Amino acid sequence: MQSRGGAADPGPALLARTSLAVVAAPAAAVTTAVLAPAAVQMKGRHMDGAMQVEEGMVGVMQDLRIATVERNAEVTEAYRHVRERTEAAAAQLQQEAAARDAQLAQMREVMAAAFSDLEASLASAIKLTFERSAAAFGPLHGRLDEGEGREERFYAATVPDTIERLSGAHVREMEARREALVLDATTTQAREARIVQRLERHVAEHEARAVVEAEDRRAQHGRVATAIKEQVRDTAWESWVSRAHCRSGPLQRRRTSTAWPSC
């Protein structure tokens, strides 16, 4: 077998250790290439440069590893310092919180005592004010009660008695007339309802009678038309017979003794 570059066939033993690779150049078709194992790879023209670059990269990687270890040590030390400062700040915050809580508790106690004294003094002042007001407004309550009693007597007795004296008789008379008017209106409505019923019944009977009379007129008209048709037919027959007799001549009239109509 020959590769795309024209190299010789590596043989079955070499093919047993080779591998296949699918490669494709830019904008080119896919190609399957046979790659030889690392022990029998042929030296290319770029092999020396690649080896030099690889040897140089070994030193660079060693330097990078050393720099990475040193940088990790610096980061670890910085992290330790940050953690120490964080722990110190947390301890300080706990101390400040404890001091704040103690100060707040003291302020609450002072404010509670002040509010208690204020409530006691305010209750005493309110009580004294109410006592003075009760002593000052005692007669006023009596006058207010007397005024409420007069108002109640005025609305409960005086006003109804005055209304009864001035308009009681007239109101009762108006109520009696209203009841009589309602009775008259009810009677009139009942009478109107009966009149309407009689009129509706009369209209229904008239309509039924009109239908019957219309049917009778149609029947009479049919009989009269039939009689007229029969009379016209008989008259036409007699006229035709008379004309036929006149056309037959005198001889025909002499042969029969029947009296013919004159022509």
ABEGO torsion letter per residue (X at the ends): XBBAAGBBBAEAAAAAABBBBBBBBBGBBBBBBBBBBAAABBBBAAAAAAAAAAAAAAAAAAAAAAAAAAAAAAAAAAAAAAAAAAAAAAAAAAAAAAAAAAAAAAAAAAAAAAAAAAAAAAAAAAAAAAAAAAAAAAAAAAAAAAAAAAAAAAAAAAAAAAAAAAAAAAAAAAAAAAAAAAAAAAAAAAAAAAAAAAAAAAAAAAAAAAAAAAAAAAAAAAAAAAAAAAAAAAAAAAAAAAAAAAAAEAAAAAABABBBBBX
